[in-house]
Amino acid sequence: MNTSLKNVEFALITGASNGIGMELAGLMARRGHNLILVARRADKLQTVSKALAAEHGVTVHTLALDLSVPGAAQRVYDHCHGLGLSVNILVNNAGFGDYKPVADADAGVYREMLQVNVVTLTELTCLFVKDFKRQGHGRIANIGSTSAYQPCPGMASYGASKGYVMQFTEALHVELQGSGVTATVINPGMTATGFVDRAQMGNSALAIAGMANAKDVAQAAYDALMRGEMNRVVGWVNKLWAQSTMLAGSRHLLVWVSKWRLR
Ligand SMILES: NC(=O)c1ccc[n+]([C@@H]2O[C@H](COP(=O)([O-])OP(=O)(O)OC[C@H]3O[C@@H](n4cnc5c(N)ncnc54)[C@H](OP(=O)(O)O)[C@@H]3O)[C@@H](O)[C@H]2O)c1
């Protein structure tokens, strides 16, 4: 390891070129965290990294990589190790949705989405958690969604992917108790970012009903991460929704209400 990097720790954030991930990067730089930022757009990563390093005096590395490609997680891990960067915080934030019925969807888009939202997130967690346990400390934040709480007609695959993220992270949280390492799932509701355009869901009832801003979501995510909470739903309306899905006596009712919310 490069001796000058001894004892210097980094927070790794995926999907840091835009939206919630970019806001989180700014927030964490302000709090003095050195950063490793990952996303596909090298130019955006460069702009963000230069601004944060100049403004907050932290070290920022970037890695332009498509996380939908099999093996991407290992490449991220090897990149960090290759540079001798010690990671103590992992934020799996990169993700996207696809707002259309399954019968109209492109199976290739689903494959990419599941690879980013589920497979790469799982592999990154599995790779870094071993180091975190060995070093006796570390924090993991996986960005889920309120769509984890019910089946999502119109976004079936995305909702299911976030259901996975929630269950995976909650189970990991319990496995890690007493280890000095924490795992937190953060579940935002609709948030004004690039997500809405990419998922083509600008006309959905949820989007029209109003959106949180990415700065507030990033702040809530950071607080939950640093407190080592198991699950944080962002915003009181979303909390109410998440609670009520657990009280619904019937799966049919739950799916029907969800269809109405997303229509
Ligand atoms: N916005 C919402 O309403 C909402 C609600 C609930 C949960 N979420 C979750 O919040 C997380 C962040 O999304 P956001 O709202 O901030 O959306 P966003 O503005 O579209 O940002 C998504 C980030 O993920 C990166 N990304 C997407 N595909 C990637 C790939 N194949 N490889 C590497 N990076 C990739 C994007 O960077 P590049 O394009 O440069 O690759 C970008 O930095 C996602 O997990 C999303 O599911 C969002």
The ligand as an SDF file (V2000), in Angstrom:
LIG
                    3D

 48 52  0  0  0  0  0  0  0  0999 V2000
  -35.7580    9.7540   -7.8010 N   0  0  0  0  0  0  0  0  0  0  0  0
  -36.6770    8.9890   -7.2610 C   0  0  0  0  0  0  0  0  0  0  0  0
  -37.8920    9.2710   -7.3460 O   0  0  0  0  0  0  0  0  0  0  0  0
  -36.2630    7.7770   -6.4580 C   0  0  0  0  0  0  0  0  0  0  0  0
  -37.1870    7.2390   -5.5500 C   0  0  0  0  0  0  0  0  0  0  0  0
  -36.8290    6.1220   -4.8090 C   0  0  0  0  0  0  0  0  0  0  0  0
  -35.5780    5.5730   -4.9640 C   0  0  0  0  0  0  0  0  0  0  0  0
  -34.6960    6.1130   -5.8540 N   0  0  0  0  0  0  0  0  0  0  0  0
  -33.3840    5.4720   -5.9930 C   0  0  0  0  0  0  0  0  0  0  0  0
  -32.3680    6.4170   -5.7510 O   0  0  0  0  0  0  0  0  0  0  0  0
  -31.1670    5.9940   -6.3980 C   0  0  0  0  0  0  0  0  0  0  0  0
  -30.5390    7.1930   -7.0910 C   0  0  0  0  0  0  0  0  0  0  0  0
  -31.3720    7.6050   -8.1500 O   0  0  0  0  0  0  0  0  0  0  0  0
  -31.6450    9.1320   -8.4840 P   0  0  0  0  0  0  0  0  0  0  0  0
  -33.0720    9.4060   -8.1650 O   0  0  0  0  0  0  0  0  0  0  0  0
  -30.6190   10.0020   -7.9120 O   0  0  0  0  0  0  0  0  0  0  0  0
  -31.5560    9.0560  -10.0890 O   0  0  0  0  0  0  0  0  0  0  0  0
  -30.5660    9.7480  -11.1370 P   0  0  0  0  0  0  0  0  0  0  0  0
  -30.5560   11.2240  -10.9760 O   0  0  0  0  0  0  0  0  0  0  0  0
  -30.9830    9.1830  -12.4550 O   0  0  0  0  0  0  0  0  0  0  0  0
  -29.1380    9.1870  -10.7400 O   0  0  0  0  0  0  0  0  0  0  0  0
  -28.8110    7.8320  -10.9380 C   0  0  0  0  0  0  0  0  0  0  0  0
  -27.3140    7.6540  -10.7690 C   0  0  0  0  0  0  0  0  0  0  0  0
  -27.0170    6.2770  -11.0160 O   0  0  0  0  0  0  0  0  0  0  0  0
  -26.0170    6.2000  -12.0230 C   0  0  0  0  0  0  0  0  0  0  0  0
  -26.2320    5.0280  -12.8690 N   0  0  0  0  0  0  0  0  0  0  0  0
  -27.3500    4.6430  -13.5120 C   0  0  0  0  0  0  0  0  0  0  0  0
  -27.1270    3.5490  -14.2460 N   0  0  0  0  0  0  0  0  0  0  0  0
  -25.8250    3.2280  -14.0610 C   0  0  0  0  0  0  0  0  0  0  0  0
  -24.9800    2.2160  -14.5700 C   0  0  0  0  0  0  0  0  0  0  0  0
  -25.4140    1.2980  -15.4490 N   0  0  0  0  0  0  0  0  0  0  0  0
  -23.6870    2.1700  -14.1810 N   0  0  0  0  0  0  0  0  0  0  0  0
  -23.2060    3.1090  -13.3240 C   0  0  0  0  0  0  0  0  0  0  0  0
  -23.9620    4.1070  -12.7980 N   0  0  0  0  0  0  0  0  0  0  0  0
  -25.2500    4.1570  -13.1810 C   0  0  0  0  0  0  0  0  0  0  0  0
  -26.1840    7.4890  -12.8500 C   0  0  0  0  0  0  0  0  0  0  0  0
  -24.9550    7.8780  -13.4300 O   0  0  0  0  0  0  0  0  0  0  0  0
  -24.5880    7.7360  -14.9800 P   0  0  0  0  0  0  0  0  0  0  0  0
  -25.8190    8.0220  -15.7690 O   0  0  0  0  0  0  0  0  0  0  0  0
  -23.4870    8.7420  -15.1530 O   0  0  0  0  0  0  0  0  0  0  0  0
  -24.1110    6.3410  -15.1110 O   0  0  0  0  0  0  0  0  0  0  0  0
  -26.5420    8.4940  -11.7510 C   0  0  0  0  0  0  0  0  0  0  0  0
  -25.3700    8.9960  -11.1530 O   0  0  0  0  0  0  0  0  0  0  0  0
  -31.5600    4.8500   -7.3240 C   0  0  0  0  0  0  0  0  0  0  0  0
  -31.1880    3.6240   -6.7320 O   0  0  0  0  0  0  0  0  0  0  0  0
  -33.0770    4.9490   -7.3880 C   0  0  0  0  0  0  0  0  0  0  0  0
  -33.6850    3.7080   -7.6420 O   0  0  0  0  0  0  0  0  0  0  0  0
  -35.0120    7.2100   -6.5940 C   0  0  0  0  0  0  0  0  0  0  0  0
  1  2  1  0
  2  3  2  0
  2  4  1  0
  4  5  1  0
  4 48  2  0
  5  6  2  0
  6  7  1  0
  7  8  2  0
  8  9  1  0
  8 48  1  0
  9 10  1  0
  9 46  1  0
 10 11  1  0
 11 12  1  0
 11 44  1  0
 12 13  1  0
 13 14  1  0
 14 15  2  0
 14 16  1  0
 14 17  1  0
 17 18  1  0
 18 19  2  0
 18 20  1  0
 18 21  1  0
 21 22  1  0
 22 23  1  0
 23 24  1  0
 23 42  1  0
 24 25  1  0
 25 26  1  0
 25 36  1  0
 26 27  1  0
 26 35  1  0
 27 28  2  0
 28 29  1  0
 29 30  1  0
 29 35  2  0
 30 31  1  0
 30 32  2  0
 32 33  1  0
 33 34  2  0
 34 35  1  0
 36 37  1  0
 36 42  1  0
 37 38  1  0
 38 39  2  0
 38 40  1  0
 38 41  1  0
 42 43  1  0
 44 45  1  0
 44 46  1  0
 46 47  1  0
M  CHG  2   8   1  16  -1
M  END
$$$$
